[in-house]
Amino acid sequence: MLEIPDLSRAKKLEYIDLSFCESLLEVHSSIQHLEKLEILILSGCKNLGIVPKRIESKFLRILDLSHCKKVRKCPEISGYLEELMLQGTAIEELPQSISKVKEIRILDLSGCSNITKFPQISGNIKQLRLLWTVIEEVPSSIEFLATLGVLEMNFCEQLSSLPTCICKLKCLERLELSYCPKLESFPEILEPMESLKCLDLSGTAIKELPSSIKFLSCLYMLQLNRCDNLVSLPSFIEKLPVLKYLKLNYCKSLLSLPELPPSLEFLEAVGCESLETLSIGKESNFWYLNFANCFKLDQKPLLADTQLKIQVTFSSSSSSSSCSPPPLSLYT
């Protein structure tokens, strides 16, 4: 099939799925007039280049053009769209109509290498995925995304800053900014973020975390793997009441670790070649520690502190695969 036939007489059509139809080149313009259309899935149609300029159905809930790598423009939308999947396309910007779509819940622009600006979208968005884009900054207008629960911007190589108003996202549960090499700092948290459970800053250029991290009262997992410029953690990390997982693998400049919260159960710091000291309190509840290839770390005090109640790994000869953390099901 090279194109979808004229569907102007199929006025009651609600669902179209032509995913992975690799011979499809064009979507017939009659689709834009299907007043009952709710779901249009064209994912994986890698040769598709022509789609309608707009889709007029007021019932459209899902539009999936993911991995249609030749699609350069997204149709204008007039319905109650809930999911817009555009990952892996060649689009440069969203249609203006998207800012008026109040029901949108999920927007995925991952791998859209032509996207340079943070999208202007409805305040009802719940999941926003912008991985592998070339966005340079997150605007202060993000504070108006009041229902945002997940923001993923991993591998955004041009991203250099976050606004302090990100703390106003009271529903944000997961913030992922890993492998954004130009990101040198994390903003001060000016007011409590009581929903944030997972923060991933691995592979960034951050040198330190602000002491205001103590306002992340529900933080469950903190990932800082391969942060080459990170020298230490703030002492206020001890104030995080529910932190259970801390990953610091290959932080080559990390010199020391402060007192850690008693809630912490899993600490991984493989390949921290400059790490010399850390403090583990008597109230610690660790069940897994891994300090493989931390050659400057004095092992004896650590073993005394832990009283041999947990598995501690110091060298590469001991594999951590037999004691990996259980699957996390933070988000459903």
C-alpha positions as CSV (number, residue, x, y, z in Angstrom):
1,M,0.0,0.0,0.0
2,L,1.5,3.3,-1.1
3,E,-1.4,5.5,0.1
4,I,-4.6,5.3,2.1
5,P,-7.7,5.3,-0.2
6,D,-10.4,8.0,-0.1
7,L,-12.3,7.4,3.2
8,S,-14.7,10.3,2.9
9,R,-17.7,7.9,2.9
10,A,-16.5,6.1,6.1
11,K,-18.0,8.8,8.3
12,K,-18.4,6.5,11.3
13,L,-14.8,5.3,11.3
14,E,-13.3,5.6,14.8
15,Y,-10.0,3.6,14.7
16,I,-7.2,3.4,12.2
17,D,-4.0,1.5,12.8
18,L,-1.5,1.2,10.0
19,S,1.6,0.9,12.2
20,F,4.8,-0.4,10.5
21,C,3.3,-0.2,7.0
22,E,6.7,0.6,5.5
23,S,5.4,1.0,1.9
24,L,2.9,3.8,2.9
25,L,4.0,7.1,1.4
26,E,0.9,9.3,1.9
27,V,-2.2,9.6,4.1
28,H,-5.2,10.7,2.1
29,S,-6.6,14.1,3.0
30,S,-10.1,12.6,3.5
31,I,-8.9,11.4,7.0
32,Q,-9.1,15.0,8.2
33,H,-12.8,15.0,7.7
34,L,-13.6,11.8,9.7
35,E,-15.8,13.4,12.4
36,K,-15.9,10.2,14.6
37,L,-12.1,9.4,14.5
38,E,-10.7,8.7,17.9
39,I,-7.4,6.9,17.3
40,L,-5.0,7.2,14.5
41,I,-1.8,5.1,14.7
42,L,0.8,5.4,12.0
43,S,3.9,4.5,14.0
44,G,6.8,2.9,12.3
45,C,5.7,4.0,8.7
46,K,9.3,5.0,7.9
47,N,8.6,6.1,4.4
48,L,5.5,8.1,5.2
49,G,6.1,11.7,4.2
50,I,2.7,13.3,3.6
51,V,0.0,13.6,6.2
52,P,-3.1,15.9,6.3
53,K,-2.6,19.5,7.4
54,R,-5.2,19.1,10.0
55,I,-7.5,16.6,11.7
56,E,-10.9,18.0,12.4
57,S,-12.4,15.2,14.5
58,K,-13.4,16.6,17.9
59,F,-13.2,13.0,19.3
60,L,-9.5,12.4,18.4
61,R,-7.8,11.1,21.6
62,I,-4.6,9.5,20.3
63,L,-2.4,10.5,17.4
64,D,0.7,8.3,17.0
65,L,3.3,9.3,14.3
66,S,6.2,7.8,16.2
67,H,9.3,6.8,14.1
68,C,7.8,8.2,10.9
69,K,11.2,9.8,10.2
70,K,10.1,11.6,7.0
71,V,7.2,13.5,8.6
72,R,8.2,17.1,9.0
73,K,4.9,18.7,10.1
74,C,2.3,17.5,12.7
75,P,-1.3,18.1,11.7
76,E,-3.3,20.8,13.4
77,I,-5.5,19.3,16.0
78,S,-9.0,20.5,17.0
79,G,-10.1,17.6,19.2
80,Y,-9.7,16.5,22.8
81,L,-6.3,14.9,22.2
82,E,-4.9,12.9,25.1
83,E,-1.7,11.4,23.6
84,L,0.5,12.8,20.9
85,M,3.4,10.5,20.0
86,L,5.9,12.2,17.7
87,Q,9.2,10.5,18.8
88,G,11.7,9.9,16.0
89,T,10.0,12.2,13.5
90,A,11.6,15.1,11.6
91,I,9.2,17.8,12.9
92,E,10.7,21.2,13.9
93,E,7.8,22.5,16.0
94,L,4.4,21.7,17.2
95,P,1.3,23.1,15.5
96,Q,-0.1,26.2,17.1
97,S,-3.4,24.4,17.9
98,I,-1.7,22.2,20.4
99,S,-1.6,25.0,23.0
100,K,-5.4,25.0,22.9
101,V,-5.8,21.3,23.4
102,K,-6.7,21.2,27.1
103,E,-7.0,17.4,27.6
104,I,-3.5,16.4,26.4
105,R,-1.9,14.1,28.9
106,I,1.2,12.6,27.2
107,L,3.5,14.3,24.7
108,D,6.5,12.4,23.4
109,L,9.1,14.3,21.2
110,S,12.0,12.0,22.0
111,G,14.6,11.8,19.2
112,C,13.2,14.8,17.4
113,S,16.6,16.2,16.6
114,N,15.1,19.3,15.0
115,I,13.2,20.4,18.1
116,T,15.1,23.4,19.5
117,K,12.5,25.0,21.8
118,F,10.6,23.8,24.8
119,P,7.0,23.1,23.6
120,Q,4.2,25.5,24.5
121,I,1.5,23.1,25.7
122,S,-1.6,22.9,27.9
123,G,-1.2,23.0,31.7
124,N,-2.9,19.6,32.0
125,I,0.0,17.6,30.7
126,K,1.1,14.7,32.8
127,Q,4.1,13.1,31.0
128,L,6.5,15.1,28.8
129,R,9.3,13.3,27.0
130,L,12.0,15.4,25.3
131,L,14.9,13.0,25.2
132,W,17.6,13.4,22.4
133,T,16.3,16.9,21.4
134,V,18.5,20.0,21.1
135,I,16.5,22.2,23.5
136,E,18.9,24.7,25.1
137,E,16.8,25.8,28.1
138,V,13.7,25.1,30.0
139,P,11.6,28.3,30.2
140,S,10.2,29.8,33.4
141,S,6.7,29.2,31.9
142,I,7.1,25.5,32.9
143,E,5.7,26.5,36.3
144,F,2.3,26.6,34.7
145,L,2.3,22.9,33.9
146,A,0.6,22.2,37.2
147,T,-0.2,18.6,36.6
148,L,3.1,17.5,35.2
149,G,4.2,14.2,36.8
150,V,7.1,13.1,34.5
151,L,9.7,15.2,32.7
152,E,12.3,13.3,30.8
153,M,15.1,15.3,29.1
154,N,17.9,12.7,29.0
155,F,20.6,13.1,26.4
156,C,19.7,16.8,25.6
157,E,23.3,17.8,24.7
158,Q,22.5,21.5,24.4
159,L,20.6,21.9,27.7
160,S,22.5,24.2,29.9
161,S,20.0,25.4,32.6
162,L,16.9,24.9,34.6
163,P,14.7,27.7,36.1
164,T,14.3,27.9,39.9
165,C,10.6,27.9,39.4
166,I,10.7,24.2,38.6
167,C,10.1,23.8,42.3
168,K,6.5,25.0,41.6
169,L,5.7,21.7,39.9
170,K,3.9,20.2,42.8
171,C,2.8,17.0,41.0
172,L,6.3,16.2,39.5
173,E,7.3,12.7,40.5
174,R,10.1,11.9,38.2
175,L,12.8,14.3,36.8
176,E,15.4,12.8,34.4
177,L,18.2,15.0,33.1
178,S,20.9,12.3,32.6
179,Y,23.7,12.9,30.1
180,C,23.1,16.5,29.5
181,P,26.8,17.4,29.4
182,K,26.3,21.2,29.5
183,L,24.1,21.2,32.6
184,E,26.5,22.6,35.3
185,S,24.1,23.2,38.1
186,F,20.8,22.2,39.7
187,P,18.7,25.2,40.8
188,E,17.9,26.1,44.3
189,I,14.7,24.5,45.5
190,L,12.9,27.5,46.9
191,E,9.9,25.7,48.2
192,P,9.1,22.0,49.0
193,M,8.6,19.6,46.2
194,E,6.6,17.0,48.0
195,S,5.9,14.6,45.1
196,L,9.4,14.2,43.6
197,K,10.5,10.6,44.0
198,C,13.2,10.1,41.4
199,L,15.9,12.5,40.3
200,D,18.5,11.5,37.7
201,L,21.4,13.8,37.0
202,S,23.9,11.2,35.8
203,G,26.4,12.3,33.2
204,T,25.9,16.0,33.8
205,A,28.6,18.6,34.6
206,I,27.2,19.5,38.0
207,K,29.8,20.3,40.7
208,E,27.4,20.2,43.7
209,L,23.9,19.9,44.8
210,P,22.2,22.8,46.6
211,S,21.7,22.5,50.3
212,S,18.0,23.1,49.6
213,I,17.8,19.5,48.4
214,K,16.4,18.9,51.9
215,F,13.1,20.2,50.5
216,L,12.7,17.0,48.5
217,S,11.0,15.2,51.3
218,C,9.7,12.3,49.2
219,L,12.8,11.6,47.2
220,Y,13.2,7.9,46.9
221,M,16.0,7.5,44.3
222,L,18.9,9.8,43.5
223,Q,21.2,9.0,40.6
224,L,24.4,10.8,40.0
225,N,26.5,8.3,38.0
226,R,29.4,9.6,36.0
227,C,29.2,13.2,37.3
228,D,32.9,13.9,36.7
229,N,32.9,17.3,38.4
230,L,31.0,16.3,41.5
231,V,33.3,16.6,44.6
232,S,30.9,16.1,47.5
233,L,27.3,15.9,48.5
234,P,25.7,18.5,50.8
235,S,25.4,17.5,54.4
236,F,21.7,18.2,54.2
237,I,21.3,15.0,52.3
238,E,21.0,13.4,55.7
239,K,17.6,15.2,56.0
240,L,16.0,13.3,53.2
241,P,13.6,11.0,55.1
242,V,12.7,8.4,52.6
243,L,15.8,8.2,50.3
244,K,16.5,4.5,49.7
245,Y,18.6,4.3,46.5
246,L,21.7,6.4,45.9
247,K,23.9,5.7,42.8
248,L,27.3,7.5,42.4
249,N,29.1,5.2,40.1
250,Y,32.2,6.6,38.3
251,C,32.1,10.0,40.0
252,K,35.9,10.3,39.6
253,S,36.3,13.6,41.5
254,L,34.2,12.6,44.5
255,L,36.3,12.9,47.6
256,S,34.0,12.2,50.5
257,L,30.4,11.4,51.5
258,P,28.7,13.0,54.4
259,E,26.4,11.4,57.0
260,L,23.7,9.6,55.0
261,P,20.1,9.3,55.9
262,P,19.1,6.2,58.0
263,S,16.4,5.4,55.4
264,L,19.1,4.6,52.8
265,E,19.3,0.9,51.9
266,F,21.2,0.8,48.6
267,L,24.4,2.7,47.9
268,E,26.5,2.1,44.8
269,A,29.7,4.0,44.2
270,V,31.7,1.8,41.8
271,G,34.8,3.4,40.3
272,C,34.9,6.5,42.5
273,E,38.7,6.5,42.3
274,S,39.2,9.7,44.5
275,L,36.8,8.7,47.3
276,E,38.6,8.6,50.6
277,T,36.1,8.9,53.4
278,L,32.4,8.4,54.2
279,S,30.3,8.3,57.2
280,I,27.8,5.6,58.0
281,G,25.8,6.1,61.2
282,K,24.8,3.5,63.7
283,E,21.2,3.7,62.6
284,S,21.9,2.7,59.0
285,N,19.7,0.1,57.4
286,F,21.9,-0.9,54.4
287,W,21.4,-4.2,52.7
288,Y,23.7,-3.4,49.8
289,L,26.9,-1.4,49.4
290,N,29.2,-1.5,46.4
291,F,32.6,0.3,46.4
292,A,34.3,-1.7,43.7
293,N,37.5,0.0,42.5
294,C,37.4,2.8,45.1
295,F,41.1,2.2,45.8
296,K,41.6,5.2,48.2
297,L,38.7,4.3,50.5
298,D,39.8,3.0,53.9
299,Q,37.8,-0.2,54.3
300,K,38.4,-1.0,58.0
301,P,36.3,1.7,59.6
302,L,33.5,1.0,57.1
303,L,33.4,-2.6,57.9
304,A,33.4,-1.8,61.6
305,D,30.5,0.7,61.2
306,T,28.4,-1.8,59.3
307,Q,29.2,-4.6,61.7
308,L,29.3,-7.0,58.8
309,K,25.5,-7.0,58.6
310,I,25.4,-6.3,54.9
311,Q,27.2,-7.2,51.7
312,V,30.0,-4.8,51.0
313,T,31.9,-5.0,47.7
314,F,35.3,-3.3,47.4
315,S,37.0,-4.8,44.4
316,S,36.1,-5.7,40.8
317,S,36.6,-9.4,41.6
318,S,33.3,-9.3,43.6
319,S,30.3,-9.1,41.3
320,S,27.3,-7.1,42.3
321,S,25.0,-8.9,39.9
322,S,24.0,-11.4,42.5
323,C,22.7,-8.6,44.7
324,S,21.1,-6.1,42.4
325,P,18.3,-3.9,43.6
326,P,14.7,-5.2,43.2
327,P,12.7,-3.9,40.3
328,L,11.3,-0.5,41.0
329,S,7.6,0.1,40.4
330,L,7.3,3.7,41.3
331,Y,5.3,4.7,38.4
332,T,2.4,2.8,36.8
